[in-house]
Amino acid sequence: MSKPLKAPFRTLTVFCACGEKLLRYRKKGKGRLVKIHKLRIAKDYTGIFSRELPEGENVICPSCEKRIATVRKINGKWVFKLNQGQIGMIRK
Ligand SMILES: [Zn+2]
């Protein structure tokens, strides 16, 4: 069995629960958005995901000052693990 050649990417717009527009993001596969891979961010509207942050650092929404995500390094790749309770609308 071989994998399909085309990765099923969906480009999503992700908002904070407070309404702040955060990201255009190329999500791979189905299912809910749990983590953000830094390399798949198409646009970072506020710049908070583009800064160099150490592992374990929190990403804070510039509008409501609540924690949106935490920085993690998984298999050598930088990812943001989302705080599900603080993620608002996700739009295609
Ligand atoms: Zn917010």
PDB file of the backbone (N, CA, C, O) and the ligand in Angstrom, with CONECT records:
HET     ZN  A 101       1
ATOM      1  N   MET A   1       0.849  -1.203   0.000  1.00  0.00           N
ATOM      2  CA  MET A   1       0.000   0.000   0.000  1.00  0.00           C
ATOM      3  C   MET A   1       0.882   1.250   0.000  1.00  0.00           C
ATOM      4  O   MET A   1       1.801   1.373   0.810  1.00  0.00           O
ATOM      5  N   SER A   2       0.597   2.161  -0.904  1.00  0.00           N
ATOM      6  CA  SER A   2       1.343   3.420  -0.913  1.00  0.00           C
ATOM      7  C   SER A   2       0.409   4.561  -0.510  1.00  0.00           C
ATOM      8  O   SER A   2      -0.810   4.480  -0.656  1.00  0.00           O
ATOM      9  N   LYS A   3       1.014   5.600  -0.011  1.00  0.00           N
ATOM     10  CA  LYS A   3       0.222   6.754   0.407  1.00  0.00           C
ATOM     11  C   LYS A   3      -0.204   7.561  -0.816  1.00  0.00           C
ATOM     12  O   LYS A   3       0.504   7.580  -1.822  1.00  0.00           O
ATOM     13  N   PRO A   4      -1.353   8.227  -0.737  1.00  0.00           N
ATOM     14  CA  PRO A   4      -1.745   9.094  -1.854  1.00  0.00           C
ATOM     15  C   PRO A   4      -0.708  10.207  -2.049  1.00  0.00           C
ATOM     16  O   PRO A   4      -0.120  10.696  -1.085  1.00  0.00           O
ATOM     17  N   LEU A   5      -0.499  10.591  -3.287  1.00  0.00           N
ATOM     18  CA  LEU A   5       0.553  11.561  -3.589  1.00  0.00           C
ATOM     19  C   LEU A   5       0.238  12.953  -3.060  1.00  0.00           C
ATOM     20  O   LEU A   5       1.115  13.653  -2.554  1.00  0.00           O
ATOM     21  N   LYS A   6      -1.003  13.336  -3.182  1.00  0.00           N
ATOM     22  CA  LYS A   6      -1.364  14.691  -2.754  1.00  0.00           C
ATOM     23  C   LYS A   6      -1.745  14.696  -1.283  1.00  0.00           C
ATOM     24  O   LYS A   6      -2.672  13.999  -0.870  1.00  0.00           O
ATOM     25  N   ALA A   7      -1.034  15.475  -0.507  1.00  0.00           N
ATOM     26  CA  ALA A   7      -1.419  15.631   0.894  1.00  0.00           C
ATOM     27  C   ALA A   7      -2.660  16.515   0.957  1.00  0.00           C
ATOM     28  O   ALA A   7      -2.684  17.597   0.371  1.00  0.00           O
ATOM     29  N   PRO A   8      -3.680  16.061   1.658  1.00  0.00           N
ATOM     30  CA  PRO A   8      -4.919  16.845   1.702  1.00  0.00           C
ATOM     31  C   PRO A   8      -4.814  18.042   2.650  1.00  0.00           C
ATOM     32  O   PRO A   8      -5.210  17.973   3.814  1.00  0.00           O
ATOM     33  N   PHE A   9      -4.279  19.122   2.128  1.00  0.00           N
ATOM     34  CA  PHE A   9      -4.163  20.338   2.932  1.00  0.00           C
ATOM     35  C   PHE A   9      -5.443  21.156   2.852  1.00  0.00           C
ATOM     36  O   PHE A   9      -6.066  21.263   1.796  1.00  0.00           O
ATOM     37  N   ARG A  10      -5.815  21.718   3.965  1.00  0.00           N
ATOM     38  CA  ARG A  10      -6.924  22.684   3.994  1.00  0.00           C
ATOM     39  C   ARG A  10      -6.361  23.962   4.576  1.00  0.00           C
ATOM     40  O   ARG A  10      -5.672  23.932   5.595  1.00  0.00           O
ATOM     41  N   THR A  11      -6.644  25.073   3.944  1.00  0.00           N
ATOM     42  CA  THR A  11      -6.170  26.337   4.503  1.00  0.00           C
ATOM     43  C   THR A  11      -7.276  26.938   5.350  1.00  0.00           C
ATOM     44  O   THR A  11      -8.390  27.163   4.876  1.00  0.00           O
ATOM     45  N   LEU A  12      -6.958  27.189   6.592  1.00  0.00           N
ATOM     46  CA  LEU A  12      -7.942  27.644   7.566  1.00  0.00           C
ATOM     47  C   LEU A  12      -7.549  29.006   8.128  1.00  0.00           C
ATOM     48  O   LEU A  12      -6.368  29.346   8.207  1.00  0.00           O
ATOM     49  N   THR A  13      -8.552  29.767   8.512  1.00  0.00           N
ATOM     50  CA  THR A  13      -8.298  30.991   9.268  1.00  0.00           C
ATOM     51  C   THR A  13      -8.698  30.712  10.714  1.00  0.00           C
ATOM     52  O   THR A  13      -9.810  30.267  10.996  1.00  0.00           O
ATOM     53  N   VAL A  14      -7.767  30.984  11.615  1.00  0.00           N
ATOM     54  CA  VAL A  14      -7.963  30.643  13.021  1.00  0.00           C
ATOM     55  C   VAL A  14      -8.082  31.929  13.836  1.00  0.00           C
ATOM     56  O   VAL A  14      -7.270  32.845  13.702  1.00  0.00           O
ATOM     57  N   PHE A  15      -9.101  31.978  14.676  1.00  0.00           N
ATOM     58  CA  PHE A  15      -9.356  33.141  15.532  1.00  0.00           C
ATOM     59  C   PHE A  15      -9.208  32.765  16.997  1.00  0.00           C
ATOM     60  O   PHE A  15      -9.416  31.616  17.388  1.00  0.00           O
ATOM     61  N   CYS A  16      -8.847  33.747  17.789  1.00  0.00           N
ATOM     62  CA  CYS A  16      -8.887  33.595  19.243  1.00  0.00           C
ATOM     63  C   CYS A  16     -10.352  33.641  19.688  1.00  0.00           C
ATOM     64  O   CYS A  16     -11.214  34.128  18.956  1.00  0.00           O
ATOM     65  N   ALA A  17     -10.625  33.133  20.888  1.00  0.00           N
ATOM     66  CA  ALA A  17     -11.988  33.193  21.438  1.00  0.00           C
ATOM     67  C   ALA A  17     -12.485  34.633  21.559  1.00  0.00           C
ATOM     68  O   ALA A  17     -13.691  34.873  21.524  1.00  0.00           O
ATOM     69  N   CYS A  18     -11.573  35.586  21.701  1.00  0.00           N
ATOM     70  CA  CYS A  18     -11.975  36.998  21.842  1.00  0.00           C
ATOM     71  C   CYS A  18     -12.285  37.635  20.490  1.00  0.00           C
ATOM     72  O   CYS A  18     -12.760  38.769  20.441  1.00  0.00           O
ATOM     73  N   GLY A  19     -12.024  36.926  19.397  1.00  0.00           N
ATOM     74  CA  GLY A  19     -12.330  37.453  18.071  1.00  0.00           C
ATOM     75  C   GLY A  19     -11.105  37.914  17.293  1.00  0.00           C
ATOM     76  O   GLY A  19     -11.211  38.208  16.102  1.00  0.00           O
ATOM     77  N   GLU A  20      -9.961  37.981  17.930  1.00  0.00           N
ATOM     78  CA  GLU A  20      -8.733  38.396  17.244  1.00  0.00           C
ATOM     79  C   GLU A  20      -8.365  37.358  16.169  1.00  0.00           C
ATOM     80  O   GLU A  20      -8.333  36.153  16.420  1.00  0.00           O
ATOM     81  N   LYS A  21      -8.091  37.874  14.974  1.00  0.00           N
ATOM     82  CA  LYS A  21      -7.690  36.983  13.875  1.00  0.00           C
ATOM     83  C   LYS A  21      -6.220  36.634  14.055  1.00  0.00           C
ATOM     84  O   LYS A  21      -5.365  37.516  14.136  1.00  0.00           O
ATOM     85  N   LEU A  22      -5.939  35.345  14.115  1.00  0.00           N
ATOM     86  CA  LEU A  22      -4.574  34.919  14.457  1.00  0.00           C
ATOM     87  C   LEU A  22      -3.775  34.420  13.265  1.00  0.00           C
ATOM     88  O   LEU A  22      -2.667  34.896  13.016  1.00  0.00           O
ATOM     89  N   LEU A  23      -4.328  33.464  12.527  1.00  0.00           N
ATOM     90  CA  LEU A  23      -3.510  32.739  11.547  1.00  0.00           C
ATOM     91  C   LEU A  23      -4.260  32.341  10.287  1.00  0.00           C
ATOM     92  O   LEU A  23      -5.465  32.092  10.309  1.00  0.00           O
ATOM     93  N   ARG A  24      -3.518  32.288   9.190  1.00  0.00           N
ATOM     94  CA  ARG A  24      -3.905  31.440   8.061  1.00  0.00           C
ATOM     95  C   ARG A  24      -2.992  30.237   8.177  1.00  0.00           C
ATOM     96  O   ARG A  24      -1.774  30.376   8.291  1.00  0.00           O
ATOM     97  N   TYR A  25      -3.579  29.069   8.147  1.00  0.00           N
ATOM     98  CA  TYR A  25      -2.806  27.870   8.458  1.00  0.00           C
ATOM     99  C   TYR A  25      -3.167  26.733   7.512  1.00  0.00           C
ATOM    100  O   TYR A  25      -4.342  26.478   7.247  1.00  0.00           O
ATOM    101  N   ARG A  26      -2.151  26.059   7.011  1.00  0.00           N
ATOM    102  CA  ARG A  26      -2.372  24.918   6.117  1.00  0.00           C
ATOM    103  C   ARG A  26      -2.421  23.643   6.938  1.00  0.00           C
ATOM    104  O   ARG A  26      -1.395  23.086   7.326  1.00  0.00           O
ATOM    105  N   LYS A  27      -3.617  23.207   7.186  1.00  0.00           N
ATOM    106  CA  LYS A  27      -3.803  22.013   7.996  1.00  0.00           C
ATOM    107  C   LYS A  27      -3.789  20.772   7.132  1.00  0.00           C
ATOM    108  O   LYS A  27      -4.387  20.726   6.057  1.00  0.00           O
ATOM    109  N   LYS A  28      -3.092  19.771   7.631  1.00  0.00           N
ATOM    110  CA  LYS A  28      -2.999  18.502   6.919  1.00  0.00           C
ATOM    111  C   LYS A  28      -4.007  17.543   7.527  1.00  0.00           C
ATOM    112  O   LYS A  28      -4.128  17.456   8.749  1.00  0.00           O
ATOM    113  N   GLY A  29      -4.721  16.830   6.689  1.00  0.00           N
ATOM    114  CA  GLY A  29      -5.622  15.795   7.172  1.00  0.00           C
ATOM    115  C   GLY A  29      -6.898  16.325   7.790  1.00  0.00           C
ATOM    116  O   GLY A  29      -7.165  17.526   7.813  1.00  0.00           O
ATOM    117  N   LYS A  30      -7.679  15.376   8.290  1.00  0.00           N
ATOM    118  CA  LYS A  30      -8.971  15.720   8.872  1.00  0.00           C
ATOM    119  C   LYS A  30      -8.849  15.858  10.381  1.00  0.00           C
ATOM    120  O   LYS A  30      -7.766  15.745  10.955  1.00  0.00           O
ATOM    121  N   GLY A  31      -9.973  16.100  10.990  1.00  0.00           N
ATOM    122  CA  GLY A  31      -9.989  16.183  12.447  1.00  0.00           C
ATOM    123  C   GLY A  31      -9.771  17.594  12.941  1.00  0.00           C
ATOM    124  O   GLY A  31      -9.539  18.524  12.169  1.00  0.00           O
ATOM    125  N   ARG A  32      -9.853  17.722  14.236  1.00  0.00           N
ATOM    126  CA  ARG A  32      -9.783  19.060  14.824  1.00  0.00           C
ATOM    127  C   ARG A  32      -8.348  19.570  14.866  1.00  0.00           C
ATOM    128  O   ARG A  32      -7.382  18.812  14.781  1.00  0.00           O
ATOM    129  N   LEU A  33      -8.260  20.860  14.998  1.00  0.00           N
ATOM    130  CA  LEU A  33      -6.966  21.522  15.062  1.00  0.00           C
ATOM    131  C   LEU A  33      -6.443  21.434  16.499  1.00  0.00           C
ATOM    132  O   LEU A  33      -6.990  22.044  17.417  1.00  0.00           O
ATOM    133  N   VAL A  34      -5.376  20.663  16.664  1.00  0.00           N
ATOM    134  CA  VAL A  34      -4.818  20.447  17.998  1.00  0.00           C
ATOM    135  C   VAL A  34      -3.499  21.175  18.156  1.00  0.00           C
ATOM    136  O   VAL A  34      -3.221  21.780  19.191  1.00  0.00           O
ATOM    137  N   LYS A  35      -2.687  21.105  17.103  1.00  0.00           N
ATOM    138  CA  LYS A  35      -1.413  21.810  17.156  1.00  0.00           C
ATOM    139  C   LYS A  35      -1.100  22.484  15.824  1.00  0.00           C
ATOM    140  O   LYS A  35      -1.607  22.112  14.765  1.00  0.00           O
ATOM    141  N   ILE A  36      -0.250  23.480  15.930  1.00  0.00           N
ATOM    142  CA  ILE A  36       0.135  24.281  14.776  1.00  0.00           C
ATOM    143  C   ILE A  36       1.615  24.008  14.502  1.00  0.00           C
ATOM    144  O   ILE A  36       2.459  24.184  15.380  1.00  0.00           O
ATOM    145  N   HIS A  37       1.918  23.581  13.286  1.00  0.00           N
ATOM    146  CA  HIS A  37       3.318  23.427  12.886  1.00  0.00           C
ATOM    147  C   HIS A  37       3.788  24.757  12.326  1.00  0.00           C
ATOM    148  O   HIS A  37       3.158  25.334  11.440  1.00  0.00           O
ATOM    149  N   LYS A  38       4.890  25.227  12.851  1.00  0.00           N
ATOM    150  CA  LYS A  38       5.375  26.553  12.474  1.00  0.00           C
ATOM    151  C   LYS A  38       5.559  26.683  10.961  1.00  0.00           C
ATOM    152  O   LYS A  38       5.257  27.727  10.382  1.00  0.00           O
ATOM    153  N   LEU A  39       6.052  25.625  10.327  1.00  0.00           N
ATOM    154  CA  LEU A  39       6.341  25.687   8.890  1.00  0.00           C
ATOM    155  C   LEU A  39       5.090  25.762   8.023  1.00  0.00           C
ATOM    156  O   LEU A  39       5.179  26.115   6.847  1.00  0.00           O
ATOM    157  N   ARG A  40       3.919  25.435   8.586  1.00  0.00           N
ATOM    158  CA  ARG A  40       2.689  25.444   7.780  1.00  0.00           C
ATOM    159  C   ARG A  40       1.846  26.702   7.995  1.00  0.00           C
ATOM    160  O   ARG A  40       0.722  26.795   7.502  1.00  0.00           O
ATOM    161  N   ILE A  41       2.388  27.659   8.727  1.00  0.00           N
ATOM    162  CA  ILE A  41       1.668  28.923   8.908  1.00  0.00           C
ATOM    163  C   ILE A  41       1.801  29.729   7.624  1.00  0.00           C
ATOM    164  O   ILE A  41       2.911  30.054   7.201  1.00  0.00           O
ATOM    165  N   ALA A  42       0.664  30.054   6.999  1.00  0.00           N
ATOM    166  CA  ALA A  42       0.686  30.834   5.758  1.00  0.00           C
ATOM    167  C   ALA A  42       0.748  32.328   6.062  1.00  0.00           C
ATOM    168  O   ALA A  42       1.404  33.085   5.347  1.00  0.00           O
ATOM    169  N   LYS A  43       0.072  32.744   7.113  1.00  0.00           N
ATOM    170  CA  LYS A  43       0.105  34.143   7.512  1.00  0.00           C
ATOM    171  C   LYS A  43      -0.126  34.239   9.017  1.00  0.00           C
ATOM    172  O   LYS A  43      -1.045  33.632   9.567  1.00  0.00           O
ATOM    173  N   ASP A  44       0.732  35.015   9.658  1.00  0.00           N
ATOM    174  CA  ASP A  44       0.627  35.231  11.093  1.00  0.00           C
ATOM    175  C   ASP A  44       0.180  36.679  11.288  1.00  0.00           C
ATOM    176  O   ASP A  44       0.998  37.597  11.233  1.00  0.00           O
ATOM    177  N   TYR A  45      -1.110  36.880  11.515  1.00  0.00           N
ATOM    178  CA  TYR A  45      -1.694  38.230  11.492  1.00  0.00           C
ATOM    179  C   TYR A  45      -1.159  39.136  12.599  1.00  0.00           C
ATOM    180  O   TYR A  45      -1.024  40.343  12.399  1.00  0.00           O
ATOM    181  N   THR A  46      -0.860  38.571  13.747  1.00  0.00           N
ATOM    182  CA  THR A  46      -0.412  39.414  14.858  1.00  0.00           C
ATOM    183  C   THR A  46       1.094  39.326  15.098  1.00  0.00           C
ATOM    184  O   THR A  46       1.657  40.139  15.831  1.00  0.00           O
ATOM    185  N   GLY A  47       1.743  38.341  14.482  1.00  0.00           N
ATOM    186  CA  GLY A  47       3.194  38.186  14.653  1.00  0.00           C
ATOM    187  C   GLY A  47       3.597  37.366  15.869  1.00  0.00           C
ATOM    188  O   GLY A  47       4.783  37.116  16.086  1.00  0.00           O
ATOM    189  N   ILE A  48       2.615  36.944  16.664  1.00  0.00           N
ATOM    190  CA  ILE A  48       2.975  36.252  17.914  1.00  0.00           C
ATOM    191  C   ILE A  48       3.508  34.848  17.687  1.00  0.00           C
ATOM    192  O   ILE A  48       4.192  34.303  18.553  1.00  0.00           O
ATOM    193  N   PHE A  49       3.206  34.243  16.520  1.00  0.00           N
ATOM    194  CA  PHE A  49       3.704  32.896  16.253  1.00  0.00           C
ATOM    195  C   PHE A  49       5.032  32.913  15.493  1.00  0.00           C
ATOM    196  O   PHE A  49       5.639  31.864  15.275  1.00  0.00           O
ATOM    197  N   SER A  50       5.471  34.081  15.098  1.00  0.00           N
ATOM    198  CA  SER A  50       6.680  34.180  14.278  1.00  0.00           C
ATOM    199  C   SER A  50       7.924  34.514  15.091  1.00  0.00           C
ATOM    200  O   SER A  50       9.038  34.443  14.573  1.00  0.00           O
ATOM    201  N   ARG A  51       7.749  34.870  16.337  1.00  0.00           N
ATOM    202  CA  ARG A  51       8.909  35.189  17.162  1.00  0.00           C
ATOM    203  C   ARG A  51       9.637  33.907  17.556  1.00  0.00           C
ATOM    204  O   ARG A  51       9.058  32.821  17.554  1.00  0.00           O
ATOM    205  N   GLU A  52      10.899  34.051  17.888  1.00  0.00           N
ATOM    206  CA  GLU A  52      11.662  32.914  18.403  1.00  0.00           C
ATOM    207  C   GLU A  52      11.326  32.758  19.872  1.00  0.00           C
ATOM    208  O   GLU A  52      11.621  33.637  20.682  1.00  0.00           O
ATOM    209  N   LEU A  53      10.710  31.640  20.215  1.00  0.00           N
ATOM    210  CA  LEU A  53      10.323  31.410  21.603  1.00  0.00           C
ATOM    211  C   LEU A  53      10.932  30.098  22.085  1.00  0.00           C
ATOM    212  O   LEU A  53      11.005  29.137  21.319  1.00  0.00           O
ATOM    213  N   PRO A  54      11.364  30.044  23.320  1.00  0.00           N
ATOM    214  CA  PRO A  54      11.907  28.789  23.848  1.00  0.00           C
ATOM    215  C   PRO A  54      10.797  27.779  24.128  1.00  0.00           C
ATOM    216  O   PRO A  54       9.632  28.138  24.303  1.00  0.00           O
ATOM    217  N   GLU A  55      11.187  26.525  24.164  1.00  0.00           N
ATOM    218  CA  GLU A  55      10.217  25.481  24.463  1.00  0.00           C
ATOM    219  C   GLU A  55       9.570  25.730  25.820  1.00  0.00           C
ATOM    220  O   GLU A  55      10.231  26.127  26.780  1.00  0.00           O
ATOM    221  N   GLY A  56       8.266  25.488  25.875  1.00  0.00           N
ATOM    222  CA  GLY A  56       7.538  25.674  27.125  1.00  0.00           C
ATOM    223  C   GLY A  56       6.970  27.070  27.297  1.00  0.00           C
ATOM    224  O   GLY A  56       6.163  27.313  28.195  1.00  0.00           O
ATOM    225  N   GLU A  57       7.390  27.987  26.437  1.00  0.00           N
ATOM    226  CA  GLU A  57       6.898  29.364  26.507  1.00  0.00           C
ATOM    227  C   GLU A  57       5.436  29.423  26.058  1.00  0.00           C
ATOM    228  O   GLU A  57       5.017  28.676  25.174  1.00  0.00           O
ATOM    229  N   ASN A  58       4.680  30.310  26.672  1.00  0.00           N
ATOM    230  CA  ASN A  58       3.285  30.487  26.280  1.00  0.00           C
ATOM    231  C   ASN A  58       3.154  31.533  25.185  1.00  0.00           C
ATOM    232  O   ASN A  58       3.872  32.533  25.173  1.00  0.00           O
ATOM    233  N   VAL A  59       2.230  31.290  24.267  1.00  0.00           N
ATOM    234  CA  VAL A  59       1.874  32.277  23.254  1.00  0.00           C
ATOM    235  C   VAL A  59       0.596  32.958  23.732  1.00  0.00           C
ATOM    236  O   VAL A  59      -0.420  32.307  23.977  1.00  0.00           O
ATOM    237  N   ILE A  60       0.666  34.274  23.857  1.00  0.00           N
ATOM    238  CA  ILE A  60      -0.419  35.042  24.468  1.00  0.00           C
ATOM    239  C   ILE A  60      -1.100  35.898  23.400  1.00  0.00           C
ATOM    240  O   ILE A  60      -0.433  36.525  22.578  1.00  0.00           O
ATOM    241  N   CYS A  61      -2.430  35.916  23.423  1.00  0.00           N
ATOM    242  CA  CYS A  61      -3.173  36.759  22.492  1.00  0.00           C
ATOM    243  C   CYS A  61      -2.912  38.232  22.817  1.00  0.00           C
ATOM    244  O   CYS A  61      -3.025  38.633  23.976  1.00  0.00           O
ATOM    245  N   PRO A  62      -2.568  39.037  21.819  1.00  0.00           N
ATOM    246  CA  PRO A  62      -2.295  40.448  22.095  1.00  0.00           C
ATOM    247  C   PRO A  62      -3.552  41.246  22.477  1.00  0.00           C
ATOM    248  O   PRO A  62      -3.441  42.327  23.055  1.00  0.00           O
ATOM    249  N   SER A  63      -4.730  40.730  22.165  1.00  0.00           N
ATOM    250  CA  SER A  63      -5.963  41.453  22.499  1.00  0.00           C
ATOM    251  C   SER A  63      -6.487  41.139  23.892  1.00  0.00           C
ATOM    252  O   SER A  63      -6.743  42.049  24.680  1.00  0.00           O
ATOM    253  N   CYS A  64      -6.649  39.845  24.201  1.00  0.00           N
ATOM    254  CA  CYS A  64      -7.256  39.483  25.489  1.00  0.00           C
ATOM    255  C   CYS A  64      -6.214  39.039  26.516  1.00  0.00           C
ATOM    256  O   CYS A  64      -6.538  38.830  27.686  1.00  0.00           O
ATOM    257  N   GLU A  65      -4.967  38.896  26.074  1.00  0.00           N
ATOM    258  CA  GLU A  65      -3.851  38.530  26.961  1.00  0.00           C
ATOM    259  C   GLU A  65      -4.052  37.186  27.643  1.00  0.00           C
ATOM    260  O   GLU A  65      -3.577  36.957  28.756  1.00  0.00           O
ATOM    261  N   LYS A  66      -4.771  36.296  26.950  1.00  0.00           N
ATOM    262  CA  LYS A  66      -4.912  34.933  27.464  1.00  0.00           C
ATOM    263  C   LYS A  66      -4.018  33.993  26.660  1.00  0.00           C
ATOM    264  O   LYS A  66      -3.612  34.305  25.541  1.00  0.00           O
ATOM    265  N   ARG A  67      -3.724  32.844  27.250  1.00  0.00           N
ATOM    266  CA  ARG A  67      -2.828  31.889  26.613  1.00  0.00           C
ATOM    267  C   ARG A  67      -3.532  31.156  25.469  1.00  0.00           C
ATOM    268  O   ARG A  67      -4.567  30.519  25.665  1.00  0.00           O
ATOM    269  N   ILE A  68      -2.952  31.257  24.280  1.00  0.00           N
ATOM    270  CA  ILE A  68      -3.506  30.592  23.108  1.00  0.00           C
ATOM    271  C   ILE A  68      -2.841  29.247  22.890  1.00  0.00           C
ATOM    272  O   ILE A  68      -3.493  28.281  22.492  1.00  0.00           O
ATOM    273  N   ALA A  69      -1.549  29.184  23.151  1.00  0.00           N
ATOM    274  CA  ALA A  69      -0.792  27.974  22.843  1.00  0.00           C
ATOM    275  C   ALA A  69       0.483  27.934  23.678  1.00  0.00           C
ATOM    276  O   ALA A  69       0.867  28.910  24.323  1.00  0.00           O
ATOM    277  N   THR A  70       1.121  26.771  23.640  1.00  0.00           N
ATOM    278  CA  THR A  70       2.408  26.589  24.300  1.00  0.00           C
ATOM    279  C   THR A  70       3.389  26.036  23.269  1.00  0.00           C
ATOM    280  O   THR A  70       3.036  25.180  22.458  1.00  0.00           O
ATOM    281  N   VAL A  71       4.607  26.528  23.311  1.00  0.00           N
ATOM    282  CA  VAL A  71       5.629  26.100  22.353  1.00  0.00           C
ATOM    283  C   VAL A  71       6.176  24.730  22.748  1.00  0.00           C
ATOM    284  O   VAL A  71       6.537  24.500  23.903  1.00  0.00           O
ATOM    285  N   ARG A  72       6.230  23.826  21.770  1.00  0.00           N
ATOM    286  CA  ARG A  72       6.798  22.500  22.004  1.00  0.00           C
ATOM    287  C   ARG A  72       7.727  22.147  20.845  1.00  0.00           C
ATOM    288  O   ARG A  72       7.522  22.583  19.713  1.00  0.00           O
ATOM    289  N   LYS A  73       8.724  21.370  21.140  1.00  0.00           N
ATOM    290  CA  LYS A  73       9.583  20.839  20.087  1.00  0.00           C
ATOM    291  C   LYS A  73       9.330  19.344  20.022  1.00  0.00           C
ATOM    292  O   LYS A  73       9.633  18.609  20.963  1.00  0.00           O
ATOM    293  N   ILE A  74       8.765  18.894  18.888  1.00  0.00           N
ATOM    294  CA  ILE A  74       8.403  17.487  18.733  1.00  0.00           C
ATOM    295  C   ILE A  74       9.144  16.940  17.516  1.00  0.00           C
ATOM    296  O   ILE A  74       8.982  17.448  16.407  1.00  0.00           O
ATOM    297  N   ASN A  75       9.948  15.915  17.723  1.00  0.00           N
ATOM    298  CA  ASN A  75      10.766  15.311  16.661  1.00  0.00           C
ATOM    299  C   ASN A  75      11.584  16.366  15.911  1.00  0.00           C
ATOM    300  O   ASN A  75      11.711  16.316  14.687  1.00  0.00           O
ATOM    301  N   GLY A  76      12.125  17.302  16.649  1.00  0.00           N
ATOM    302  CA  GLY A  76      12.978  18.329  16.052  1.00  0.00           C
ATOM    303  C   GLY A  76      12.224  19.444  15.351  1.00  0.00           C
ATOM    304  O   GLY A  76      12.835  20.345  14.776  1.00  0.00           O
ATOM    305  N   LYS A  77      10.875  19.387  15.396  1.00  0.00           N
ATOM    306  CA  LYS A  77      10.078  20.433  14.736  1.00  0.00           C
ATOM    307  C   LYS A  77       9.376  21.281  15.784  1.00  0.00           C
ATOM    308  O   LYS A  77       8.929  20.792  16.821  1.00  0.00           O
ATOM    309  N   TRP A  78       9.295  22.573  15.475  1.00  0.00           N
ATOM    310  CA  TRP A  78       8.611  23.482  16.394  1.00  0.00           C
ATOM    311  C   TRP A  78       7.118  23.455  16.148  1.00  0.00           C
ATOM    312  O   TRP A  78       6.653  23.665  15.028  1.00  0.00           O
ATOM    313  N   VAL A  79       6.380  23.197  17.200  1.00  0.00           N
ATOM    314  CA  VAL A  79       4.925  23.208  17.099  1.00  0.00           C
ATOM    315  C   VAL A  79       4.342  24.031  18.247  1.00  0.00           C
ATOM    316  O   VAL A  79       4.969  24.231  19.287  1.00  0.00           O
ATOM    317  N   PHE A  80       3.132  24.494  18.017  1.00  0.00           N
ATOM    318  CA  PHE A  80       2.389  25.194  19.054  1.00  0.00           C
ATOM    319  C   PHE A  80       1.218  24.308  19.443  1.00  0.00           C
ATOM    320  O   PHE A  80       0.348  24.019  18.622  1.00  0.00           O
ATOM    321  N   LYS A  81       1.202  23.886  20.683  1.00  0.00           N
ATOM    322  CA  LYS A  81       0.081  23.080  21.149  1.00  0.00           C
ATOM    323  C   LYS A  81      -1.010  24.046  21.593  1.00  0.00           C
ATOM    324  O   LYS A  81      -0.794  24.869  22.483  1.00  0.00           O
ATOM    325  N   LEU A  82      -2.177  23.945  20.973  1.00  0.00           N
ATOM    326  CA  LEU A  82      -3.224  24.929  21.213  1.00  0.00           C
ATOM    327  C   LEU A  82      -3.935  24.711  22.544  1.00  0.00           C
ATOM    328  O   LEU A  82      -4.145  23.581  22.986  1.00  0.00           O
ATOM    329  N   ASN A  83      -4.290  25.805  23.154  1.00  0.00           N
ATOM    330  CA  ASN A  83      -5.152  25.803  24.331  1.00  0.00           C
ATOM    331  C   ASN A  83      -6.586  25.804  23.802  1.00  0.00           C
ATOM    332  O   ASN A  83      -7.129  26.850  23.447  1.00  0.00           O
ATOM    333  N   GLN A  84      -7.189  24.618  23.757  1.00  0.00           N
ATOM    334  CA  GLN A  84      -8.484  24.450  23.072  1.00  0.00           C
ATOM    335  C   GLN A  84      -9.546  25.436  23.575  1.00  0.00           C
ATOM    336  O   GLN A  84     -10.364  25.927  22.797  1.00  0.00           O
ATOM    337  N   GLY A  85      -9.527  25.714  24.859  1.00  0.00           N
ATOM    338  CA  GLY A  85     -10.532  26.604  25.429  1.00  0.00           C
ATOM    339  C   GLY A  85     -10.421  28.050  24.973  1.00  0.00           C
ATOM    340  O   GLY A  85     -11.345  28.842  25.156  1.00  0.00           O
ATOM    341  N   GLN A  86      -9.272  28.392  24.373  1.00  0.00           N
ATOM    342  CA  GLN A  86      -9.062  29.787  23.984  1.00  0.00           C
ATOM    343  C   GLN A  86      -9.121  29.970  22.469  1.00  0.00           C
ATOM    344  O   GLN A  86      -8.908  31.075  21.971  1.00  0.00           O
ATOM    345  N   ILE A  87      -9.405  28.904  21.739  1.00  0.00           N
ATOM    346  CA  ILE A  87      -9.502  29.005  20.285  1.00  0.00           C
ATOM    347  C   ILE A  87     -10.952  29.281  19.910  1.00  0.00           C
ATOM    348  O   ILE A  87     -11.870  28.575  20.327  1.00  0.00           O
ATOM    349  N   GLY A  88     -11.127  30.311  19.124  1.00  0.00           N
ATOM    350  CA  GLY A  88     -12.475  30.689  18.721  1.00  0.00           C
ATOM    351  C   GLY A  88     -12.859  30.072  17.395  1.00  0.00           C
ATOM    352  O   GLY A  88     -12.668  28.878  17.168  1.00  0.00           O
ATOM    353  N   MET A  89     -13.393  30.888  16.536  1.00  0.00           N
ATOM    354  CA  MET A  89     -13.879  30.441  15.235  1.00  0.00           C
ATOM    355  C   MET A  89     -12.728  29.939  14.363  1.00  0.00           C
ATOM    356  O   MET A  89     -11.626  30.488  14.386  1.00  0.00           O
ATOM    357  N   ILE A  90     -13.006  28.889  13.598  1.00  0.00           N
ATOM    358  CA  ILE A  90     -12.067  28.412  12.580  1.00  0.00           C
ATOM    359  C   ILE A  90     -12.835  28.406  11.264  1.00  0.00           C
ATOM    360  O   ILE A  90     -13.859  27.738  11.127  1.00  0.00           O
ATOM    361  N   ARG A  91     -12.321  29.160  10.305  1.00  0.00           N
ATOM    362  CA  ARG A  91     -13.043  29.399   9.063  1.00  0.00           C
ATOM    363  C   ARG A  91     -12.219  28.886   7.898  1.00  0.00           C
ATOM    364  O   ARG A  91     -10.989  28.928   7.925  1.00  0.00           O
ATOM    365  N   LYS A  92     -12.907  28.400   6.874  1.00  0.00           N
ATOM    366  CA  LYS A  92     -12.188  27.952   5.674  1.00  0.00           C
ATOM    367  C   LYS A  92     -11.867  29.114   4.777  1.00  0.00           C
ATOM    368  O   LYS A  92     -11.263  28.929   3.720  1.00  0.00           O
TER     369      LYS A  92
HETATM  370 ZN    ZN A 101      -7.754  36.865  22.356  1.00  0.00          ZN2+
END
